[in-house]
Amino acid sequence: MHSPFSPTVRRRRLARELRRLRESQGLKLSVAAKTANVPQSTLSNIEGADARRIKARDIDALADLYKAPDEIRAALHELAQESKEQGWWSSYKDVFGGNAIPDFEAEASMIRTYQCQVVPGLLQTPSYSEAVFRGGRAYSDGEVRRNVDARLQRQHVLGRHQPPRFWAVIDEAALRKRLEDPEIMREQLQHLLDMATRKNVDIQVLPFDAGMHAGLSGSFVLLDFPNPADPCIAYAETATASLFVQDPDDVQRYVTIFSHLNSAALQASRTTQFIQQIMEQEQLT
């Protein structure tokens, strides 16, 4: 079972705490760096949550300058140490690149997603996931295997101790895709019905009848964290890039869009009936 731990979340928390301490002393970054004898570029990287190797002596120098109590100093050291750790996803850099969504999923308390073309990755069966990556023949056989394996590894987060709440709004189009092997889609739709019985999983279908809706700009993920010091972030991806959105106003825009999608989508009980109807209509039962 994967550990519910995110080095990146810890780096972000350390960055905010050090920035708060500096500002509480009325110090500009350049002045703090010079006074603490910490390179300005280093302090800038730490406060920007970009530093992956933070020296203990730099933490002590900054804690001294900011007059941080012993318990705060200890917490800073702990965060700095934890920010150096590597999660399981570090062995899948060829799949996730430099920005790994599992890094944030690992510590999330709630994951909200809207998917317009495919079933969300955390809910995909192995066969369906393979079909997704083989679509368009954009990946070699080896790349398909790596991507499918990484996706299945991600799914452990929903079965961990104290799992996050997972809330998915799925466009009807994703459930109507006709695959060369109908059994793959039948198995996938049945898996959605099974997952919907879990206490921490909510699934809603956004039917075609919803017409023009708030999610026409594309799929996205929202991640919330249990610690109030870790604000919600949004995530979106394209064929060549991943984007983590952290600006509060931009994140709130995604939150508002998801709220509208939730209102437009079928509620949980109706969603179950709807998926069953699709299986019957497509003769997948």
C-alpha positions in Angstrom: 0.0 0.0 0.0 1.4 3.4 -0.9 2.1 5.9 1.8 -0.2 9.0 1.9 2.7 11.4 1.7 3.5 14.1 -0.8 6.9 15.7 -0.9 5.6 18.5 -3.1 2.8 19.4 -0.7 5.4 19.6 2.1 7.6 21.9 0.0 4.6 24.2 -0.6 3.8 24.2 3.1 7.4 25.0 4.1 7.5 27.8 1.5 4.4 29.4 2.9 5.5 29.1 6.5 8.9 30.7 5.9 7.3 33.5 3.8 4.9 34.1 6.7 7.7 34.2 9.3 9.7 36.6 7.1 6.8 38.9 6.5 5.9 38.9 10.2 9.4 40.4 10.9 8.8 43.0 8.2 11.8 41.8 6.1 12.1 41.9 2.4 13.5 38.7 0.8 16.8 40.3 -0.2 17.3 41.6 3.3 16.5 38.3 5.0 18.8 36.4 2.7 21.7 38.8 3.3 21.2 38.9 7.1 20.9 35.1 7.4 23.8 34.6 5.0 21.6 32.5 2.8 22.0 33.0 -1.0 19.1 35.1 -2.2 18.5 32.6 -5.1 18.3 29.8 -2.5 15.7 31.6 -0.4 13.8 32.6 -3.4 13.6 29.0 -4.5 12.6 27.8 -1.1 9.8 30.4 -0.9 8.7 29.4 -4.4 8.5 25.8 -3.4 11.1 25.0 -6.1 14.0 23.9 -3.8 14.3 20.1 -3.5 17.4 20.0 -1.4 17.3 22.4 1.6 20.2 22.6 4.0 19.5 22.3 7.7 21.9 25.2 8.4 19.8 27.4 6.1 16.7 26.5 8.0 18.4 27.2 11.4 19.8 30.6 10.1 16.3 31.7 8.9 14.6 30.4 12.1 17.1 32.5 14.2 16.5 35.6 12.1 12.7 35.2 12.3 12.8 34.4 16.0 10.9 31.2 15.5 9.9 29.3 18.6 11.5 25.8 19.1 8.4 24.0 18.0 8.2 26.0 14.8 11.9 25.4 14.1 11.4 21.7 14.6 8.4 21.7 12.2 10.4 23.6 9.6 13.2 20.9 9.8 10.6 18.2 9.5 9.1 19.7 6.4 12.5 20.3 4.8 13.4 16.6 5.4 10.1 15.3 4.1 10.4 17.5 1.0 13.5 15.5 0.0 11.7 12.1 -0.1 10.6 10.5 -3.3 7.3 8.9 -3.9 6.6 5.7 -5.9 5.8 7.9 -8.9 9.4 9.0 -9.2 10.1 5.7 -11.0 7.6 6.7 -13.6 9.1 10.0 -14.8 8.8 8.7 -18.4 5.0 8.7 -17.9 4.4 11.6 -15.6 7.2 13.9 -16.5 8.3 16.5 -14.0 4.8 17.2 -12.7 3.3 14.1 -11.2 -0.4 14.1 -10.4 0.1 11.2 -7.9 2.3 13.5 -5.9 -0.8 15.5 -5.0 -3.3 12.7 -5.0 -1.2 11.0 -2.3 -2.1 13.5 0.3 -5.5 14.8 -0.9 -8.5 14.5 1.3 -10.9 15.1 -1.7 -10.4 14.7 -5.4 -13.0 16.2 -7.8 -12.8 15.6 -11.5 -14.8 16.3 -14.6 -14.0 14.0 -17.6 -15.5 14.7 -21.0 -13.9 12.0 -23.2 -12.8 9.0 -21.1 -13.6 7.4 -17.8 -11.4 9.0 -15.1 -8.0 7.3 -14.7 -8.7 6.4 -11.1 -11.8 4.4 -12.2 -10.4 2.7 -15.3 -10.1 -1.1 -15.6 -6.7 -2.4 -17.0 -8.3 -3.4 -20.3 -10.0 -0.1 -20.8 -6.9 1.8 -19.8 -4.9 -0.1 -22.4 -7.5 0.7 -25.0 -7.2 4.4 -24.2 -3.5 4.4 -24.7 -3.7 2.3 -27.8 -6.2 4.7 -29.4 -4.7 6.5 -32.4 -1.6 4.3 -32.2 0.3 7.2 -30.6 2.3 4.9 -28.2 4.5 1.9 -28.7 3.6 -1.4 -27.0 6.2 -0.7 -24.3 4.9 2.8 -23.7 1.3 1.5 -23.4 2.4 -1.0 -20.8 4.2 1.6 -18.7 1.3 4.0 -18.9 -1.2 1.4 -17.9 0.9 0.2 -15.0 1.4 3.7 -13.7 -2.4 4.3 -13.9 -3.1 1.2 -12.0 -0.5 2.2 -9.3 -2.4 5.5 -9.0 -5.6 3.7 -8.2 -4.2 2.4 -4.9 -5.0 5.8 -3.4 -8.7 5.0 -3.4 -8.2 1.9 -1.3 -5.7 3.2 1.2 -6.5 3.7 5.0 -8.6 6.8 5.3 -8.9 7.3 1.5 -9.8 10.6 -0.1 -13.3 11.3 -1.2 -13.4 10.9 -4.9 -16.1 12.7 -6.8 -16.4 12.3 -10.6 -18.6 13.9 -13.1 -18.4 12.0 -16.4 -19.8 13.1 -19.7 -22.2 10.7 -21.3 -19.9 10.7 -24.4 -17.2 8.9 -22.4 -19.6 6.1 -21.7 -20.9 5.8 -25.3 -17.5 5.1 -26.9 -17.7 2.0 -29.0 -14.6 -0.2 -28.7 -13.5 -2.9 -31.1 -14.1 -5.4 -28.2 -17.5 -4.6 -26.6 -16.5 -6.7 -23.6 -13.9 -4.1 -22.5 -16.6 -1.4 -22.2 -19.1 -3.8 -20.5 -16.4 -4.6 -17.9 -15.6 -0.9 -17.5 -19.2 0.2 -17.0 -19.8 -2.6 -14.5 -16.6 -1.4 -12.7 -18.2 2.0 -12.4 -21.3 0.5 -10.9 -19.1 -1.4 -8.4 -17.0 1.6 -7.5 -20.1 3.7 -7.0 -21.0 1.5 -4.0 -17.9 2.6 -2.1 -18.5 5.2 0.6 -15.7 7.4 -0.5 -16.7 7.4 -4.2 -19.4 9.6 -5.9 -20.1 9.2 -9.6 -22.4 11.4 -11.7 -23.1 11.2 -15.4 -23.6 14.5 -17.3 -26.1 13.5 -20.0 -26.3 14.8 -23.5 -29.6 16.4 -22.5 -27.7 18.8 -20.3 -27.0 20.7 -23.5 -24.4 23.5 -23.3 -22.7 23.3 -19.9 -19.9 24.8 -17.8 -17.4 22.1 -18.7 -17.1 22.7 -22.4 -13.5 23.9 -22.1 -12.4 20.4 -21.2 -11.5 18.0 -18.4 -9.9 18.9 -15.1 -9.1 17.8 -11.6 -9.5 19.6 -8.3 -7.5 18.4 -5.3 -8.2 19.5 -1.7 -6.0 18.7 1.3 -6.7 18.0 5.0 -4.4 20.7 6.3 -5.8 24.3 6.0 -2.3 25.4 5.2 -2.5 23.5 1.9 -4.9 25.3 -0.4 -6.9 23.6 -3.2 -5.2 23.2 -6.6 -6.5 22.5 -10.1 -4.9 20.2 -12.6 -5.4 19.9 -16.4 -3.5 18.2 -19.1 -3.0 18.0 -22.8 -1.2 15.5 -25.1 2.1 17.2 -24.4 1.8 19.1 -21.1 0.4 19.0 -17.6 -0.7 22.2 -15.8 -1.1 22.7 -12.1 -3.2 25.8 -11.3 -2.5 27.4 -7.9 -3.6 31.0 -8.3 -6.6 31.3 -5.9 -8.8 33.2 -8.3 -8.1 30.7 -11.1 -8.7 27.7 -8.8 -12.0 29.3 -7.6 -13.1 29.4 -11.3 -12.6 25.7 -11.6 -14.5 25.2 -8.3 -17.4 27.2 -9.7 -17.4 25.2 -12.9 -17.5 21.9 -11.0 -20.4 23.2 -8.9 -22.3 23.9 -12.1 -21.5 20.5 -13.5 -22.6 18.9 -10.3 -25.9 20.6 -10.6 -26.4 19.8 -14.2 -25.4 16.1 -13.9 -27.6 13.2 -12.8 -27.5 12.5 -9.1 -25.9 9.3 -7.8 -29.0 7.0 -7.8 -30.1 8.2 -11.2 -26.5 7.8 -12.5 -26.6 4.1 -11.6 -29.8 3.6 -13.5 -28.4 5.5 -16.4 -25.3 3.4 -16.7 -27.4 0.2 -16.5 -29.6 1.6 -19.3 -26.5 2.3 -21.5 -25.4 -1.3 -21.0 -28.8 -2.6 -22.0 -29.0 -0.3 -25.0 -25.5 -1.2 -26.2 -26.2 -4.8 -25.5 -23.4 -4.9 -23.0 -25.2 -6.8 -20.2 
